[in-house]
Structures are given as structure tokens and as C-alpha cells.
Amino acid sequence: MEFHTRLLNDRPPKAGDFVLYWMQQAQRADENPALAYAMIQANRLALPLVAVFGLTGAYPEANLRHYTFMLEGLRDTAARLADKGIRLVLRIGDPERVVLDLEKRAALIVCDRGYLRHQHRWRQAVGTGADCPVVEVETDLVVPVEVVSGKSEYAARTLRPKIMGLLDRFLRPVPEVDLDSPSVDMVLAGEDPADLGGLLAKLKVDGRVAPVSHWLKGGTGQAQQRLERFIARGLGDYAAHGNQPQTDDVSMMSPYLHFGQISPVWLARRIRAAAGDEADKAAYIEQLVVRRELAFNFVHYNSAYDGFDSLPAWARETLAVHAADPRTHLYTPAQLEAGQTHDPYWNAAMAEMRTTGFMHNYMRMYWGKQVLAWSDSPRAAFTTLLELNNRYFLDGRDPNSYAGVAWIFGQHDRPWPERPVFGKVRSMTAAGLRRKCDIDAYMRKVAARAGGLGGSDVSD
């Protein structure tokens, strides 16, 4: 494979006690290009490799649900790193300060890449503050965003031919590297990754949104097991059931991708190699590569990705024209969060979100469109949607989240026939759900699952 790297400063090489891999976005020991690159550099310099993770209790919008899933994954990753001879130093504090403290003994820093605003800021601070070279390695995408396109793409149809033409070049395994000098026995202060309860207590995170570990647990091993079950039981119906939320023919990989616990390159290779119909595999690759990397293109080339003003001009204009249209129903953010609307389908979707941290993608679209219809302004709807999305979904606060919410308002879509409230932005209706899927079966599934998880019943 080829490593896609970027030098974050122009510092000359210096002597040090180890090479430091700053693990932040790619929270995995398997199929991790940044880790492999760091191991190669450590061997070249005849130094041990130390991994560090900066654990901040102030991560934007994160809560107990997110932190529990992430720490479950870090516990798994710490053990897998130890098997490779690598010590994971887990420290509580602002990530850039944690890294710069260890940098004093580092000959080189290698870091993974993050695409959100605060992730850019952290890496810029380390690049500026370090006295040694800092190298960033792409770990989050199949095809690096700048390699595919130098601009914000209009839609999936404009990105698809560009990315598919590059796919085979980047679908290659990360090289296996044996570390010459292990670091597992080095004495370096840090927290115990296995002590989830102690870590959560020290972080003092928002505890109002409960973890869902009894249903979905974090970690590379968990992701691998779930994928194999999906290949055996769900991949064969993937294309046919993309708009069938009453089914469970989904891989559940999005939370693991969000926390970097699984490699998108490995996922794509595993799906391609699986037995089954090529149409189902192509449909999965469309979501994993084209649609997901369209979202990364969106946040990379749109600095206002989390705001209403990131929307295309035609969408903002048509929504403004219809902003004063009468709404058949109006709900406050609190009513929406509680699932207290007239629409039992929407309430079921909200119950699924609150109790499981997940929602079938087809229902996510319907869920978002109704919030636009039931809010007193498009801007208010945008704010409400993003807040709920980021609070409850395990894969919230992600490029996919920002692009998905923006899609509700016309991003990566085209103008449709004009109608009240929505203008030329695509709408979705309850009648459409009833025509296209067994929505009553979906409601029964959510009620059973929510009840089994100790959640509230679906409201009428």
C-alpha cells in the first residue's frame, strides 16, 4: 500500500527515547496506516514505539453513551497494541497538551488524521508546539479526500466516478510490521485503559444519556464479529432492504467507523471478498465509500459544515421563501426529544434513537424531514436536528452526521417540485412510508427492542 502523509512542521530530526504515535481518531491496532508507518520509522531509528491517547472530558457534545463505547474500544486496542510490543499511554487532558508533554522525549511524532474543526486545531497545535518532526497519516478514508477532488462535490453522482476510478489503487492491506524494540515495559505515567468505571468517574462526563453496552459494545473485536454475522445473515438482502427499516440487514459498522475502531479499507476488502450477489456488495461499497467519503468531502471543503449557511444557495433560497408557510403541527425541541408527536412512526424512530443509539438510515431520513416540517423555521429545525443527532447517536458528531443533517435541507440533492414548507427541498411523508415498507413491523421491532433495553414504550 502507499502511505498518504503530510508533514505538519519543518522541524529537523532530533534525538529521543522513542517514536511517539499519537492515536486519536484511528483508535485501533489493526489495519492502521498511521501505526504501521510509525512502527517502520521506529525500526528505522532503532527506537521503541510508544502510543499515546489524550482523553478529554470536554469533547464537543460527547456524553456517557459515547465515552463508554469509546473506552470499551480503547481497552481492546490497548491489549492488541501490547501484543505488538507497544505501550498505550492513556492520559486525561487536552489531547494536544498530553502529546506535547510526551514530545519532550520523542524523536518523531506520527499522528492519524481528523477532519473536523477541533481535530484540525489539535494537530496544528502539536505541529507548531513540537520540537521534533510531526507526520500526519491518512487513516479514516479509503481514498484521501484531496486525491479524489479539489473541491466540494455537488452530489454522489459527481463524486462516484472519481472515487471508483481510484478504488483498486487504495484497497490494499496495511503492511505487517514487527517492532524491533518493544515499549510495553517502559515506565510512563498513564491511566489504566481497563478501568472503565474509574476513567468515567475522573472525566465527569454528561451522564444524562445512558450507555447501550448491553446491546452494542465498542471495540475492534466486536466490530469484526458483527461484520461476520452481517456477511452470513444480512449481506444477501442488503440492496433489497435499503429502505426496509423493519429488517435488521445492516452491518452496524457506523459507530465503529466513527471511533476509528475498524478500518474502512479492511471493511471494503472483506465485503468484496465475501460470497454473494455482486449487487449487494456494490450497494454496500456505495454506502461505505461513495456516500461516506462524500460526507468527508463536505466537511473538508465547507468550513461552516455544522451550520445552516453551509447549505447550497438554491436550498436556502427556497426555504426562505416558504419560511412563513403555515405548519400543520409545531413541536418544541423538548417535545421532539421525548417523542411526543402525533406521528407514531416518527415517535418510534425517536424511541429507537434514544434507547439504542442507532436508527435505520431510511428512518433517519424520514425523522429529519419531519423535524423540518414541524419547526417554526428551517434554521430552528437545523439546530434541533443536529443537537438530537449528536446527543443520542453513537455515530453522531461525525462528518456523516453533518452531511446527513444538511441533506435533509437539500445538500447533495437537487430541487424537487415545489410544495408548502419544503419549497423545492425533497419531502418525505407517512403515506410514503406505508407504501414502501412495513412500517407497522418497524414499530413493533422498536417497541420490543426499547422494552428489552429498559426504554420507554413507543408513544402514539
Disulfide bonds with the S-S distance in Angstrom:
none
